Amino acid sequence: MDDASRAARALWTLYEPVHAVTYFAPEARAAFETTGLRGVWRGYFAGRAAPLGAAGPGAVASAFFSFAPAMVRRAVPGVWDVLPPDRALEARCLGASAALRRMLAGREAAVERAAALLSRYARDVDVAGRPLAAANLAVAAPEEPYALLWHAATVLREHRGDGHLAALVAAGLDGCEILVLRAGHDLPRTESQPYRGWTDAEWEAAAGRLCGRGLLDPAGTATPAGLETLAAVERATDLAAARPWRGLPPGAADRLAEALGPLGRVCAGALRFPNPIGVPAPDPAPDGSGVPGAPGAPDAPGAPETPAAPGAPAPTG
C-alpha cells in the first residue's frame, strides 16, 4: 500500500463517522419526519438518493448495491410524492448540521478549521465513473461550517463508496454475496441482513454461490480464498480512494487528520461497534481516553431502528 492509499484509508475512518450522523442521530430523523416523511427507511432512501434527482428504484438499487431491490422498491419512487428531491436535500442538511452542532458543541473553531480543510479536497475530487460522488458534488456546498463539514465528508465518502462498489463488481460479488461473505469473517449476519432487506432464501442462495466458488465453507465461514478476496477488495478500494490524496504537500494529510480526529471520535459516539455500516471504530484519542460516547452512551441508537449506511469496507450499498 502506498502513502496515498494509506492516507485514504486513515482519513476515511475519521470523516465517515461525521457523515454517518445523518443515519443515526435523532436530529436527522426528526428533520425528515417534520416534512411528513415517516419511517426511518423512507428518510434514509430519500436523503441519500436525493442528489440523483427523482430516481427510480432501479437506479437507486444499482447505486446503493447491497440493498435488496425489493426493499428499495418499498421506498422509491413513493418518497418523491411526499418529499421531492430538492426538499429532501434541505432536510438532510438541516438534520445533519443540527446533529453535528449538538455533538460538537464547544468545538466551533475546530469545526471551522476541519470544514475548510476537508472541503478543499472535496471540491476538487475527480468524480469520473462515480455517480453518487458526482451527484453530491453537484449539490451547492453550504457556507455554515457544520453543514460544510458534513457536505465535504459526504462527497468524499461517496467517492470512496463508488470505488468500493467497482471493486466488488470486479471481484464478481453481488450485493447479497458480499454481506454473506463478510458475515463469514467479521460482520455478524444480524448487523447486515435485517438492514439490507434480503430474505433468508436469498441469503442462503448467495451462500451457496460463494461455497461453489470456494470462498465460503459449508459452515458459513470465509475460506482462505474468501479472506483473500475481501483483502483484495479493500486494497482496490483504498487504491481507488487514493486519488484525492496524491501529490499532497508534505504534512498535509497529517494536518487534516489532526483537525478531523477529535471530531470523528466524538461523532463515532452515534455508532455502535460492530455496526451495519461496517466502519471500524476510530483509533483511541492520543491521551488514551478512547472513543468518546462509546456504544451504550445516550447518543447510541437502538438496533431496531438503526439504518445501515453504505460505506466501506464491505457493506456499501
C-alpha positions as CSV (number, residue, x, y, z in Angstrom):
1,M,0.0,0.0,0.0
2,D,1.5,3.4,-1.0
3,D,1.3,6.6,1.1
4,A,-1.8,7.9,-0.7
5,S,-3.7,4.7,-0.2
6,R,-2.8,4.6,3.5
7,A,-3.9,8.3,3.8
8,A,-7.2,7.5,2.1
9,R,-8.0,4.7,4.5
10,A,-6.9,6.6,7.6
11,L,-8.8,9.7,6.7
12,W,-11.9,7.7,5.8
13,T,-12.1,6.3,9.3
14,L,-12.3,10.0,10.5
15,Y,-14.8,11.5,8.1
16,E,-17.1,8.5,7.8
17,P,-18.5,9.0,11.4
18,V,-19.0,12.7,10.6
19,H,-21.1,11.7,7.6
20,A,-22.9,8.9,9.4
21,V,-24.7,11.2,11.8
22,T,-27.3,11.6,9.0
23,Y,-28.3,8.0,9.6
24,F,-28.0,7.6,13.4
25,A,-28.7,11.0,15.1
26,P,-32.2,11.8,16.3
27,E,-32.0,15.3,14.7
28,A,-31.6,13.7,11.3
29,R,-34.6,11.6,11.6
30,A,-36.7,14.4,13.0
31,A,-35.8,16.6,10.0
32,F,-37.4,14.2,7.7
33,E,-40.4,13.5,9.9
34,T,-41.3,17.2,10.1
35,T,-41.7,17.1,6.3
36,G,-44.3,14.4,6.6
37,L,-41.9,11.6,5.6
38,R,-42.5,9.0,8.3
39,G,-40.3,6.0,9.0
40,V,-36.5,5.8,9.3
41,W,-36.0,3.9,6.0
42,R,-38.1,6.3,3.9
43,G,-36.0,9.2,5.2
44,Y,-32.8,7.2,4.5
45,F,-33.6,6.5,0.9
46,A,-35.0,10.0,0.3
47,G,-31.9,11.7,1.8
48,R,-29.2,9.6,0.3
49,A,-30.8,9.3,-3.2
50,A,-31.9,12.9,-3.4
51,P,-28.7,14.2,-5.2
52,L,-29.6,11.8,-8.1
53,G,-32.9,13.6,-8.6
54,A,-36.3,11.7,-8.7
55,A,-34.5,8.5,-9.5
56,G,-36.5,5.3,-9.8
57,P,-35.9,2.0,-7.9
58,G,-33.6,0.5,-10.5
59,A,-31.2,3.4,-10.4
60,V,-31.2,3.6,-6.6
61,A,-30.8,-0.1,-6.1
62,S,-27.8,-0.1,-8.5
63,A,-26.1,2.9,-6.8
64,F,-26.8,1.5,-3.3
65,F,-25.7,-2.0,-4.3
66,S,-26.1,-4.1,-1.2
67,F,-29.8,-3.3,-0.5
68,A,-32.3,-5.9,-1.8
69,P,-34.2,-4.4,-4.8
70,A,-37.5,-5.3,-3.1
71,M,-36.5,-3.2,-0.1
72,V,-35.7,-0.3,-2.4
73,R,-39.0,-0.6,-4.2
74,R,-40.9,-0.2,-1.0
75,A,-39.5,3.3,-0.6
76,V,-38.7,4.5,-4.1
77,P,-40.2,6.2,-6.0
78,G,-43.0,6.7,-3.5
79,V,-40.9,9.0,-1.3
80,W,-40.8,11.6,-4.1
81,D,-44.6,12.0,-3.8
82,V,-44.2,13.2,-0.2
83,L,-40.8,14.9,-0.4
84,P,-39.3,16.0,-3.8
85,P,-35.6,15.7,-4.1
86,D,-34.9,19.4,-3.6
87,R,-36.7,19.4,-0.3
88,A,-35.1,16.1,0.7
89,L,-31.7,17.8,0.2
90,E,-32.7,20.6,2.5
91,A,-34.0,18.2,5.2
92,R,-30.9,16.1,5.2
93,C,-28.6,19.1,5.5
94,L,-30.7,20.6,8.3
95,G,-30.8,17.3,10.2
96,A,-27.1,16.6,9.8
97,S,-25.9,20.0,10.7
98,A,-28.2,20.1,13.8
99,A,-26.8,16.8,14.9
100,L,-23.2,18.0,14.5
101,R,-23.9,21.3,16.2
102,R,-25.1,19.3,19.3
103,M,-22.4,16.7,19.3
104,L,-19.5,19.1,18.6
105,A,-20.7,21.9,20.9
106,G,-17.8,23.9,22.2
107,R,-15.6,22.9,19.3
108,E,-16.6,25.7,16.9
109,A,-13.1,26.7,16.0
110,A,-12.1,23.1,15.3
111,V,-15.2,22.6,13.1
112,E,-14.4,25.7,11.1
113,R,-10.8,24.5,10.6
114,A,-11.7,21.0,9.7
115,A,-14.5,22.1,7.3
116,A,-12.2,24.5,5.5
117,L,-9.5,21.8,5.1
118,L,-11.8,18.9,4.1
119,S,-13.9,21.0,1.7
120,R,-10.7,22.0,-0.1
121,Y,-10.2,18.4,-1.2
122,A,-13.9,17.6,-1.7
123,R,-14.5,20.3,-4.2
124,D,-11.6,19.2,-6.4
125,V,-12.3,15.5,-6.3
126,D,-12.4,13.6,-9.6
127,V,-15.8,12.0,-9.9
128,A,-15.5,10.3,-13.3
129,G,-17.2,6.9,-13.0
130,R,-18.5,7.8,-9.6
131,P,-22.3,8.6,-9.8
132,L,-23.0,9.2,-6.1
133,A,-19.9,11.3,-5.6
134,A,-20.7,13.3,-8.7
135,A,-24.3,13.9,-7.7
136,N,-23.3,15.1,-4.2
137,L,-20.5,17.3,-5.6
138,A,-23.1,19.0,-7.8
139,V,-25.1,20.0,-4.7
140,A,-24.1,23.5,-3.7
141,A,-21.7,23.5,-0.8
142,P,-23.2,25.3,2.2
143,E,-21.3,28.1,3.9
144,E,-22.2,27.4,7.5
145,P,-19.3,25.4,9.0
146,Y,-21.2,22.5,10.4
147,A,-23.1,22.0,7.2
148,L,-20.0,22.4,5.2
149,L,-18.1,19.8,7.2
150,W,-20.9,17.3,6.7
151,H,-21.2,18.1,3.0
152,A,-17.4,17.6,2.4
153,A,-17.4,14.4,4.4
154,T,-20.4,13.2,2.3
155,V,-18.7,13.9,-1.1
156,L,-15.6,12.1,-0.1
157,R,-17.3,9.1,1.5
158,E,-19.5,8.6,-1.6
159,H,-16.4,9.0,-3.7
160,R,-14.8,6.1,-1.8
161,G,-18.0,4.1,-1.8
162,D,-18.4,4.4,-5.6
163,G,-14.9,3.0,-6.0
164,H,-15.6,0.3,-3.5
165,L,-18.6,-0.9,-5.5
166,A,-16.5,-1.0,-8.6
167,A,-14.0,-3.2,-6.7
168,L,-16.8,-5.6,-5.6
169,V,-18.1,-5.9,-9.1
170,A,-14.6,-6.6,-10.4
171,A,-14.4,-9.3,-7.8
172,G,-17.5,-10.9,-9.1
173,L,-19.6,-10.3,-6.0
174,D,-23.2,-9.1,-5.9
175,G,-25.0,-7.1,-3.2
176,C,-26.1,-10.1,-1.1
177,E,-22.9,-12.1,-1.6
178,I,-20.6,-9.5,-0.1
179,L,-22.8,-9.4,3.0
180,V,-22.8,-13.2,3.4
181,L,-19.0,-13.3,2.9
182,R,-18.5,-10.6,5.5
183,A,-20.8,-12.5,7.9
184,G,-18.4,-15.4,7.5
185,H,-15.5,-13.2,8.6
186,D,-16.1,-10.2,10.8
187,L,-19.5,-8.6,10.4
188,P,-22.3,-10.6,12.1
189,R,-25.3,-11.5,9.9
190,T,-27.5,-9.6,12.4
191,E,-25.7,-6.4,11.5
192,S,-26.4,-6.7,7.8
193,Q,-29.3,-8.9,6.6
194,P,-32.0,-7.2,8.6
195,Y,-30.9,-3.7,7.5
196,R,-30.5,-4.6,3.8
197,G,-33.7,-6.4,3.2
198,W,-32.5,-9.8,1.9
199,T,-34.8,-12.8,2.6
200,D,-33.5,-15.9,4.2
201,A,-33.9,-17.7,0.9
202,E,-31.8,-15.1,-0.9
203,W,-29.2,-15.2,1.8
204,E,-28.9,-19.0,1.6
205,A,-28.7,-18.9,-2.2
206,A,-25.9,-16.4,-2.0
207,A,-24.1,-18.6,0.5
208,G,-24.4,-21.5,-2.0
209,R,-22.9,-19.5,-4.8
210,L,-20.0,-18.5,-2.5
211,C,-19.4,-22.1,-1.5
212,G,-19.4,-23.1,-5.1
213,R,-16.6,-20.6,-5.7
214,G,-14.6,-21.9,-2.7
215,L,-15.0,-18.6,-0.9
216,L,-17.2,-19.9,1.9
217,D,-17.2,-23.3,3.7
218,P,-20.4,-25.2,4.4
219,A,-20.5,-23.9,8.0
220,G,-20.6,-20.3,6.6
221,T,-17.1,-19.3,7.4
222,A,-14.9,-17.5,4.9
223,T,-12.2,-19.7,3.5
224,P,-8.6,-18.5,2.9
225,A,-9.7,-17.8,-0.7
226,G,-12.6,-15.8,0.7
227,L,-10.4,-13.8,3.0
228,E,-8.0,-13.0,0.2
229,T,-11.0,-11.8,-1.9
230,L,-12.1,-9.5,0.9
231,A,-8.5,-8.2,1.3
232,A,-8.1,-7.7,-2.4
233,V,-11.4,-5.7,-2.5
234,E,-10.1,-3.5,0.3
235,R,-6.8,-2.9,-1.4
236,A,-8.6,-1.9,-4.6
237,T,-10.9,0.3,-2.6
238,D,-8.0,2.1,-1.0
239,L,-6.3,2.5,-4.3
240,A,-9.4,3.9,-5.9
241,A,-9.9,6.3,-3.0
242,A,-6.3,7.5,-3.0
243,R,-6.6,9.9,-6.0
244,P,-7.6,13.0,-3.9
245,W,-4.6,12.4,-1.6
246,R,-1.9,12.0,-4.2
247,G,0.7,14.8,-4.6
248,L,-0.2,16.4,-1.3
249,P,2.3,18.9,0.2
250,P,4.4,17.4,3.0
251,G,2.4,17.1,6.2
252,A,-1.0,18.0,4.6
253,A,-2.6,14.6,5.3
254,D,-1.3,14.8,8.9
255,R,-2.8,18.2,9.4
256,L,-6.1,17.1,8.1
257,A,-6.1,14.0,10.3
258,E,-5.2,16.2,13.3
259,A,-8.1,18.5,12.6
260,L,-10.6,15.7,11.9
261,G,-9.5,13.2,14.5
262,P,-11.2,14.7,17.6
263,L,-14.4,15.4,15.7
264,G,-14.6,12.0,14.1
265,R,-14.1,10.3,17.5
266,V,-17.0,12.3,19.0
267,C,-19.2,11.5,16.0
268,A,-18.4,7.9,16.4
269,G,-20.4,8.1,19.6
270,A,-23.5,7.8,17.4
271,L,-22.4,4.4,16.3
272,R,-22.1,1.0,17.9
273,F,-19.3,-1.4,17.0
274,P,-19.8,-3.5,15.1
275,N,-22.4,-1.6,13.1
276,P,-24.3,-2.0,9.9
277,I,-22.1,0.4,8.1
278,G,-19.0,-1.8,8.6
279,V,-16.9,1.1,9.6
280,P,-14.3,0.3,12.2
281,A,-14.0,2.3,15.5
282,P,-11.5,5.1,15.2
283,D,-8.2,4.9,17.0
284,P,-8.3,6.0,20.6
285,A,-7.5,9.6,21.3
286,P,-3.8,10.4,21.8
287,D,-4.4,10.7,25.6
288,G,-5.7,7.1,25.7
289,S,-9.2,8.1,26.6
290,G,-10.7,6.0,23.7
291,V,-13.7,6.9,21.7
292,P,-15.9,9.5,23.4
293,G,-19.6,8.5,23.5
294,A,-18.8,4.8,23.0
295,P,-21.7,2.4,22.3
296,G,-24.2,2.4,25.1
297,A,-23.9,6.2,25.6
298,P,-27.2,8.2,25.2
299,D,-26.4,9.0,21.6
300,A,-26.0,5.4,20.6
301,P,-29.1,4.3,18.7
302,G,-31.1,1.1,19.4
303,A,-30.6,-1.7,16.9
304,P,-34.2,-2.0,15.7
305,E,-34.3,1.5,14.2
306,T,-30.7,1.8,13.1
307,P,-30.4,2.2,9.4
308,A,-27.4,0.8,7.6
309,A,-25.4,3.4,5.7
310,P,-23.3,2.1,2.9
311,G,-19.7,2.9,3.2
312,A,-16.6,0.8,3.1
313,P,-15.4,-1.8,3.9
314,A,-17.9,-4.3,2.5
315,P,-21.4,-3.4,3.4
316,T,-21.6,-0.5,0.9
317,G,-24.9,0.0,-0.7
